[in-house]
């Protein structure tokens, strides 16, 4: 199809799971205002755990970009991801404090632990940059699409959740996701069929992990 990039065609091909990840019932409940605040609390708690492994993962992607990328501008984009994460940590600490969550006592639930193990597998030095940057794009894009949906006209998002939605749903974050998507498509144009296949499998695993993370948040401990 004219103008369809590799990422576009994957999203089209895997539309069902992509929609499961970006229009999950938990997200829909935020959007329509029926979200259970104890579920949101679980989400905040598990996010604090997830962010630790996610940050280590993003740092590993930066190392891969430095070693393997054909374009040094990639390093700046990934450094930007780390800067945003620095900010996110501060925000979650504030949210945790508001909700009386003791950050030192959080026990990672299965979905969080499974996601961390998957990210750890992507951090191995032999894992290709193309594969890792694709995972980064997908992880960020799912949150952008989910939370942007909660900010659209007609949404009824509770006041105390608006900041969360704004954080990932804002236009700047959307532009950042698009920049990552362009990097992925550029890399996929220069890669072999084998790595392309491996990348597609990793993309699907990201989407699964995201669905499991939402499921856990919705269902509570
Ligand atoms: C589980 N997926 C999860 N947490 C996040 N913070 C993001 C994606 C986006 O940064």
Boltz pocket constraint, residues with backbone or C-beta under 6 A from the ligand:
constraints:
  - pocket:
      binder: B
      contacts: [[A, 47], [A, 50], [A, 139], [A, 140], [A, 142], [A, 143], [A, 210], [A, 213]]
      max_distance: 6.0
